Amino acid sequence: MYKISKEFAFSAAHALFGLGPDHPCTRLHGHNYIVRVHLRAEELSEKGFVRDYNDLKLVKHYIDNNLDHRNLNDIMSPLNSSAENLAKMLFDIFKPMLPELYAVEVSETPKTSAIYEPEG
């Protein structure tokens, strides 16, 4: 199995709901997000790729035009704008265009990340 990944960055605000009133994440705050898309293939293309990294420009385009410097609550409603939900949302958007996609990872801080990878 061959695997590749590519990282994309954006800044956005959000506030989480359903937490205790003293939880800091209930207040509007921002993160410098890192999104990693993970792709895999049993065989390489005739060019020797899982997927040409240039093909992943569509991910950058979506992030730049729809997520960067936005309030994620506006985009993800009615879902809570957690990193876990964001990873699943992005997976669902890109899987039809990138059949090799097997996981999406979202980091809100350098020490934390959430990964969505469907079973099977």
C-alpha positions in Angstrom: 0.0 0.0 0.0 1.3 3.4 -1.0 0.3 6.5 1.1 0.7 10.2 0.6 -0.6 13.3 2.5 -0.7 17.0 1.9 -1.1 19.8 4.4 -3.2 23.0 4.1 -3.5 25.9 6.5 -6.2 28.4 7.3 -7.4 30.7 10.1 -11.0 30.7 11.3 -13.1 31.4 14.4 -15.7 29.2 16.1 -17.5 28.6 19.4 -18.6 25.2 20.6 -22.0 24.6 22.1 -23.2 22.0 24.5 -20.4 22.5 27.0 -20.5 23.9 30.5 -21.0 27.7 30.8 -17.4 28.1 32.2 -15.8 26.1 29.4 -13.5 28.5 27.4 -14.5 27.0 24.1 -18.0 28.2 24.4 -16.7 31.7 23.7 -15.9 32.8 20.2 -12.2 32.2 19.6 -9.9 31.4 16.7 -7.4 28.8 15.6 -4.7 28.5 12.9 -6.0 25.2 11.5 -3.9 22.6 9.7 -5.8 20.2 7.4 -4.0 17.0 6.2 -5.6 14.9 3.5 -4.4 11.3 3.4 -4.5 9.3 0.2 -3.6 5.7 -0.6 -3.4 3.3 -3.4 -2.5 -0.4 -3.9 -0.8 0.5 -7.2 0.9 3.6 -8.5 -0.2 5.4 -11.7 2.0 5.0 -14.8 3.7 8.3 -13.6 4.6 6.6 -10.3 2.0 8.5 -8.2 -0.7 7.7 -5.7 -2.1 11.0 -7.0 -0.4 14.0 -8.5 0.0 16.6 -5.7 -1.2 19.2 -8.3 -4.6 17.5 -8.3 -5.0 18.5 -4.6 -5.2 22.2 -5.5 -9.0 21.7 -5.3 -8.6 21.2 -1.6 -6.7 24.5 -1.2 -9.2 26.3 -3.4 -12.1 25.1 -1.2 -10.3 26.0 2.0 -9.3 29.4 0.8 -12.7 30.3 -0.6 -15.0 28.7 2.1 -13.1 28.4 5.4 -10.3 30.9 5.7 -11.0 33.9 7.9 -14.6 32.7 8.4 -16.8 31.8 11.4 -17.1 28.0 11.2 -20.4 28.1 13.1 -21.9 29.8 10.1 -20.6 27.2 7.7 -21.2 24.0 9.7 -24.5 24.7 11.4 -26.4 22.8 12.7 -23.3 20.7 13.6 -21.0 21.7 16.4 -17.8 23.1 14.8 -15.5 20.6 16.4 -12.3 19.4 14.7 -13.9 16.0 14.5 -17.0 17.3 12.6 -14.8 19.5 10.4 -12.7 16.5 9.4 -15.8 14.4 8.5 -17.3 17.4 6.6 -14.1 17.8 4.5 -13.8 14.0 3.9 -17.4 14.0 2.6 -16.7 17.0 0.3 -13.5 15.6 -1.2 -14.1 11.8 -1.4 -16.1 12.0 -4.6 -13.3 13.9 -6.3 -10.4 12.0 -4.8 -11.2 8.3 -4.7 -7.8 7.6 -3.1 -8.8 9.7 0.0 -9.0 7.5 3.1 -8.7 10.1 5.9 -8.8 13.8 6.8 -6.9 15.1 9.8 -7.6 18.5 11.4 -5.4 20.2 13.9 -6.5 23.2 15.9 -3.2 23.5 17.8 0.3 22.0 17.3 -0.4 19.4 20.0 -3.9 18.3 19.0 -5.6 16.7 16.0 -8.8 14.9 15.0 -8.9 12.3 12.3 -11.9 11.1 10.3 -11.3 7.7 8.6 -14.4 5.6 7.8 -14.3 1.9 8.6 -13.5 -0.5 5.8 
